[in-house]
Amino acid sequence: MINTVLAALRCPICHAPLSEAPAASHDLGRIMKGLRCGRGHGFDRARQGYVHLGTGRKLPEGDTPEMVAARTAFLEAGHYEPLRAAIAEATPGNAGLIVDVGAGTGYYLAAALDTATRAGGLAIDVSKAALKRAAKIHERAEAVLADAWTELPIRDRAVDVLLNVFAPRNGGEFARVLKPGGRLVVVTPRPEHLQELRSEYGLLDVDPAKDERLTRTLRAFQIEESRDLAWSLDLTADQARTLVGMGPNAFHGAAEPTAIQTKASVRITTYVERSISSHSAGGS
C-alpha cells in the first residue's frame, strides 16, 4: 500500500495505526496483503485491490454493478469532463494526501492526483463494484470499503484535501480528519441540473433544501470559494439511458429515454475550517 495512505489509516475498531499484514493469498503472482493493527484486528484486501475496513452493522449495498458500469461508460465518454477539470483546478498542487469520500469509481480522485503529482489518494465507498474500479484508477490511489455516515478509518488531522462529489457529507468526520488549513471540495447539483431530462421522464428532483442542509452539515467550515458550472449535453438515446441508469433514478421506473438536449449544472464549493478562515481574516 502507498505509504502516504497507509500512514493516515487507523483501525476502525480500536483506532490504532494499521500496517500491512503478511500475504494471505496470491492472485496471478501478485501478493495480496491485507492490513492489521497492533492489537490483532485484521482486514482483508480483495483480489480486486480494495481493503474492507467496514465493521459492525450491515453496511449499505451502495451502487450496483449495473449502475457502476453505466457511470463508467458515461464518464469515460467525457460528458462530465468540465467538472473533472474544475476539480483538478481546485486541488492544491502541493497536497500530500487526497481522500475522496463517496468516490465511486475514483474518476474525480484521479483528476486531483494528476494535479498534485506527489500526493497519495484514497477512495472511500461502500459499493464493491465501484471500488473494484477505484482501486485501479490511478497508480497513486488506494481504495477502502467504509461507510461515509460512520467514523472514517482515518487518523485525526491527516488529510490535505477532501473531495465530496454528489456524495454523502459527514461534516463532523470531515472536520476531524482534515489538517489545519486543509481543503474540502464539495460538488452539489443545482436545481436546473438535468432539468430537461428530469421533466421529460419524471426523474427525481434536486432537493430544494439542499443548500440549507449543506450549511447545517458543514457548520464547522467556512466557504473559501464557490462557483457555479454549467455545460450542455446533447445526448443520444443510448447516452440518455446510460445517464439515467448511473444514479438513483436507476431504482425508479422512468420512461425509456430518447435523444435529448439537456444541461448539467453544479456548484463547486471549497471550504476551509472555520477557525482557520477566521484567523486568516484577522491577520490580514
C-alpha positions, 0 to 999 in steps of 0.5 A, a space after each residue: 500500500 502507498 505509504 502516504 495512505 497507509 500512514 493516515 489509516 487507523 483501525 476502525 475498531 480500536 483506532 490504532 495505526 494499521 500496517 500491512 499484514 503478511 500475504 494471505 493469498 496470491 492472485 496471478 503472482 501478485 501478493 495480496 496483503 491485507 492490513 492489521 493493527 497492533 492489537 490483532 484486528 485484521 482486514 482483508 484486501 480483495 483480489 480486486 485491490 480494495 481493503 474492507 475496513 467496514 465493521 459492525 452493522 450491515 453496511 449499505 449495498 451502495 451502487 450496483 454493478 449495473 449502475 457502476 458500469 453505466 457511470 463508467 461508460 458515461 464518464 469515460 465518454 467525457 460528458 462530465 469532463 468540465 467538472 473533472 477539470 474544475 476539480 483538478 483546478 481546485 486541488 492544491 498542487 502541493 497536497 500530500 494526501 487526497 481522500 475522496 469520500 463517496 468516490 465511486 469509481 475514483 474518476 474525480 480522485 484521479 483528476 486531483 492526483 494528476 494535479 498534485 503529482 506527489 500526493 497519495 489518494 484514497 477512495 472511500 465507498 461502500 459499493 464493491 463494484 465501484 471500488 473494484 474500479 477505484 482501486 485501479 484508477 490511478 497508480 497513486 490511489 488506494 481504495 477502502 470499503 467504509 461507510 461515509 455516515 460512520 467514523 472514517 478509518 482515518 487518523 485525526 488531522 491527516 488529510 490535505 484535501 477532501 473531495 465530496 462529489 454528489 456524495 454523502 457529507 459527514 461534516 463532523 468526520 470531515 472536520 476531524 480528519 482534515 489538517 489545519 488549513 486543509 481543503 474540502 471540495 464539495 460538488 452539489 447539483 443545482 436545481 436546473 441540473 438535468 432539468 430537461 431530462 428530469 421533466 421529460 421522464 419524471 426523474 427525481 428532483 434536486 432537493 430544494 433544501 439542499 443548500 440549507 442542509 449543506 450549511 447545517 452539515 458543514 457548520 464547522 467550515 467556512 466557504 473559501 470559494 464557490 462557483 457555479 458550472 454549467 455545460 450542455 449535453 446533447 445526448 443520444 438515446 443510448 447516452 440518455 439511458 446510460 445517464 439515467 441508469 448511473 444514479 438513483 433514478 436507476 431504482 425508479 421506473 422512468 420512461 425509456 429515454 430518447 435523444 435529448 438536449 439537456 444541461 448539467 449544472 453544479 456548484 463547486 464549493 471549497 471550504 476551509 475550517 472555520 477557525 482557520 478562515 477566521 484567523 486568516 481574516 484577522 491577520 490580514 
